[in-house]
């Protein structure tokens, strides 16, 4: 069964996963241009990977629960895709 995924995730000052439970999907994740600061994704080596406002990337068959983000309170990350 294919499911559409459309979410807005509020970022906080501490790392947290994009979703709380395992969700494997193909998505485009973006940091909207309205964000005031960079959004930081936790790299596979633990480093901060900054995404600028307006930056986006397509990811194929990833578990959103494994992706952690932090940033400026009030900024967001959007997720659009599906489980196909």
C-alpha atoms as a printed R data frame, in Angstrom:
   type eleno elety resid chain resno      x      y      z
1  ATOM     1    CA   UNK     A     1  0.000  0.000  0.000
2  ATOM     2    CA   UNK     A     2  1.321  3.434 -0.943
3  ATOM     3    CA   UNK     A     3  0.820  6.346  1.427
4  ATOM     4    CA   UNK     A     4  1.290 10.046  0.805
5  ATOM     5    CA   UNK     A     5  3.468 11.857  3.361
6  ATOM     6    CA   UNK     A     6  3.208 15.625  3.865
7  ATOM     7    CA   UNK     A     7  4.540 17.027  7.134
8  ATOM     8    CA   UNK     A     8  5.884 20.168  8.717
9  ATOM     9    CA   UNK     A     9  8.339 19.495 11.542
10 ATOM    10    CA   UNK     A    10  9.163 22.248 14.041
11 ATOM    11    CA   UNK     A    11 12.863 22.286 14.909
12 ATOM    12    CA   UNK     A    12 14.202 22.829 18.421
13 ATOM    13    CA   UNK     A    13 17.590 23.704 19.859
14 ATOM    14    CA   UNK     A    14 18.305 20.007 20.492
15 ATOM    15    CA   UNK     A    15 18.527 17.143 18.051
16 ATOM    16    CA   UNK     A    16 15.356 15.118 17.601
17 ATOM    17    CA   UNK     A    17 14.207 12.631 14.940
18 ATOM    18    CA   UNK     A    18 11.910 13.761 12.133
19 ATOM    19    CA   UNK     A    19  9.350 11.128 13.221
20 ATOM    20    CA   UNK     A    20  8.979  9.088 16.395
21 ATOM    21    CA   UNK     A    21  8.463  5.650 14.797
22 ATOM    22    CA   UNK     A    22 10.074  3.836 11.875
23 ATOM    23    CA   UNK     A    23  8.818  5.219  8.539
24 ATOM    24    CA   UNK     A    24 10.663  4.123  5.401
25 ATOM    25    CA   UNK     A    25  9.798  6.316  2.430
26 ATOM    26    CA   UNK     A    26 11.023  8.321 -0.547
27 ATOM    27    CA   UNK     A    27 10.762 12.039  0.171
28 ATOM    28    CA   UNK     A    28 11.940 15.537 -0.521
29 ATOM    29    CA   UNK     A    29 13.054 17.244  2.685
30 ATOM    30    CA   UNK     A    30 13.392 21.015  2.630
31 ATOM    31    CA   UNK     A    31 14.325 23.947  4.813
32 ATOM    32    CA   UNK     A    32 11.831 26.613  3.660
33 ATOM    33    CA   UNK     A    33 13.071 30.064  2.601
34 ATOM    34    CA   UNK     A    34 11.132 31.587  5.510
35 ATOM    35    CA   UNK     A    35 13.495 30.009  8.066
36 ATOM    36    CA   UNK     A    36 15.640 32.598  9.857
37 ATOM    37    CA   UNK     A    37 18.630 30.299 10.377
38 ATOM    38    CA   UNK     A    38 20.260 27.119  9.193
39 ATOM    39    CA   UNK     A    39 18.722 23.777 10.067
40 ATOM    40    CA   UNK     A    40 21.317 21.250 11.241
41 ATOM    41    CA   UNK     A    41 21.056 17.578 10.383
42 ATOM    42    CA   UNK     A    42 23.067 15.117 12.459
43 ATOM    43    CA   UNK     A    43 25.648 13.542 10.173
44 ATOM    44    CA   UNK     A    44 26.524  9.841 10.234
45 ATOM    45    CA   UNK     A    45 29.687 10.743 12.155
46 ATOM    46    CA   UNK     A    46 27.794 12.940 14.653
47 ATOM    47    CA   UNK     A    47 28.772 16.231 13.011
48 ATOM    48    CA   UNK     A    48 26.378 19.109 12.289
49 ATOM    49    CA   UNK     A    49 25.394 19.289  8.599
50 ATOM    50    CA   UNK     A    50 23.886 22.733  7.944
51 ATOM    51    CA   UNK     A    51 21.090 23.295  5.446
52 ATOM    52    CA   UNK     A    52 20.496 26.884  4.384
53 ATOM    53    CA   UNK     A    53 17.000 28.312  4.097
54 ATOM    54    CA   UNK     A    54 15.631 27.200  0.675
55 ATOM    55    CA   UNK     A    55 17.857 24.094  0.572
56 ATOM    56    CA   UNK     A    56 16.183 20.791 -0.272
57 ATOM    57    CA   UNK     A    57 17.195 17.236 -1.113
58 ATOM    58    CA   UNK     A    58 15.427 14.150 -2.413
59 ATOM    59    CA   UNK     A    59 16.037 10.953 -0.442
60 ATOM    60    CA   UNK     A    60 15.114  7.459 -1.609
61 ATOM    61    CA   UNK     A    61 13.896  4.760  0.814
62 ATOM    62    CA   UNK     A    62 15.120  6.350  4.036
63 ATOM    63    CA   UNK     A    63 13.865  5.813  7.571
64 ATOM    64    CA   UNK     A    64 12.738  9.235  8.793
65 ATOM    65    CA   UNK     A    65 13.170  8.087 12.405
66 ATOM    66    CA   UNK     A    66 16.939  7.840 11.755
67 ATOM    67    CA   UNK     A    67 17.217 11.468 10.569
68 ATOM    68    CA   UNK     A    68 17.758 13.988 13.382
69 ATOM    69    CA   UNK     A    69 17.487 17.775 13.110
70 ATOM    70    CA   UNK     A    70 17.944 20.866 15.239
71 ATOM    71    CA   UNK     A    71 17.995 24.588 14.604
72 ATOM    72    CA   UNK     A    72 16.441 27.889 15.519
73 ATOM    73    CA   UNK     A    73 13.196 27.586 17.454
74 ATOM    74    CA   UNK     A    74 10.396 28.688 15.130
75 ATOM    75    CA   UNK     A    75 12.061 27.298 12.002
76 ATOM    76    CA   UNK     A    76 10.708 24.194 10.290
77 ATOM    77    CA   UNK     A    77 11.555 21.348  7.944
78 ATOM    78    CA   UNK     A    78  9.010 20.111  5.421
79 ATOM    79    CA   UNK     A    79  8.689 16.532  4.206
80 ATOM    80    CA   UNK     A    80  6.795 15.574  1.042
81 ATOM    81    CA   UNK     A    81  6.782 12.132 -0.552
82 ATOM    82    CA   UNK     A    82  5.416  8.700  0.022
83 ATOM    83    CA   UNK     A    83  5.952  5.045  0.812
84 ATOM    84    CA   UNK     A    84  6.317  3.967 -2.812
